[in-house]
Amino acid sequence: MKILILGAGQVGSTAAYNLAREEANDITVVDQKPNILRDLQDRLDIRTVHGHASHPDVLRAAGAEDADMIIALTDSDETNMIACQVAYTLYHTPTKIARVRAAEYIAETKLFSHEALPIDVLISPEQLVTDYIEHLIRYPGALEVLEFADGRVRLVGAKAHRGGSLVDQPLRELKNHIPNTQTRVTAIYRNGESIQPDGDTIIREGDEVFFIAARKDIRVVMSEVRRLEESVRRVVIAGGGNIGFRLAKALEQTNQVKLIERSLPRAKEISEKLNKAIVLHGDAADEELMLEENIDHVDVFCALTNAEEANILSAMLAKRLGAHKVMALINRPSYAELVESSNIDIAISPQQITLGTLLAHVRRGDVVKVHSLRRGAAEAIEAIAHGTKRESQVVGRAIDDIALPTGTSIACLVRGDDVIIAHHDTVVEADDHVIMFMTDREHIDEVEKLFQVGVTFV
């Protein structure tokens, strides 16, 4: 697939890195900063073009005339929207994806149609990150909470702690512990290494366990891995930017929310837009302020400013002063690795969260949802099975009879309104939503081919 990526910022560079690793993709990146383009070209097998992303001559030089997809990820909403318009008008580019951050644009749905701005997919990293954090707060103790099948199924990652019923016991005991609950452990990471789980696998303290279950069963399954934590009541948010403000707005009706913002004009502006959340003018790295606000009684502290160094410092301070759980927004992968070895509980990567949305539109076969995990090393995928047994490599076949590549497992099927946890003899039917976990993204081509329908397949 020939893909143009406009903008080589954090999100654009991450997209280029991940898409260029797949042999089927031909990637060109456009940006106005030649030093960033040189760095990308040194590390990746891609083309780069220096210039303004929405200018017709720049798009032509980048190969827009025969591109399959344009992904506009510059820092300017207006540039992204105009680039998609130019690509459609001049080159009829089939798929156009644009990053649009301003809620004022997104609210006007009539803007984004082929009669107006011909954008096929709108991506708002800020909203995606807000939703991601909100899910983590709703499920205390979880490291990841990812949705599939319009929210009916969730994949949850949690660290095993003593107090969990299944810790130090084999997985086969799970059905005895919770006999009326359907779930499947899809992956286990121990000391950073992936373990393919089976009935004899024993959960150890410190393991990172990923399981899939219907939304209503998440908490009961989590109790098998760790002692359940009480629901989150008090939340402190550092940073009143797009993400911080949206999170405060989402939580203020159900939680006690305080938001700390350094800029006085911004603090005044968002205080007028929030109904119940308390907005404080100050610096979240100010120990005196944190103590005054009783940080030791806070259930979750979220550092969401635009400066990742400030996020790391304020989160570490909040943890030292007694906050129960701390999260920090981190852009650089090297920082995320450093943070994971510190006392910060969760490092949030906007690029990895956004990447999944992009990948869902790049994947071949009818892939409707992709979540990128473990800094892009693993993926969770939702694909729809089509065709008949003669045409498809999955339809009409039991799980055991499907040629899944190494490190790939089918976790569950969603058939209509029914969630079916996959067993070795479960048969896939046409139109099933098949949810898979891949510990090795290098096999993605093989998985995609499984879900492509061929008229002569036998």
Secondary structure by P-SEA (a helix, b strand, c coil): cbbbbccccaaaaaaaaaaaacccbbbbbbcccaaaaaaaaacccccccccccccaaaaaaaccccccbbbbbcccaaaaaaaaaaaaacccccbbbbbbccccccccccccccccccccccccaaaaaaaaaaaaaacccccbbbbcccccbbbbbbbbccccccccccccccccccccbbbbbccccccccccccccccccccccbbbbbbcccaaaaaaaacccccccccbbbbccccaaaaaaaaacccccbbbbbbccaaaaaaaaaacccbbbbbcccccaaaaaaaccccccbbbbccccaaaaaaaaaaaaaacccbbbbbbccaaaaaaaaaccccbbbbaaaaaaaaaaaaaccccccbbbbccccccbbbbbbbbcccccccccccccccccccccccccbbbccccccccccccccccccbbbbbbccccaaaaaaaaaccccccc
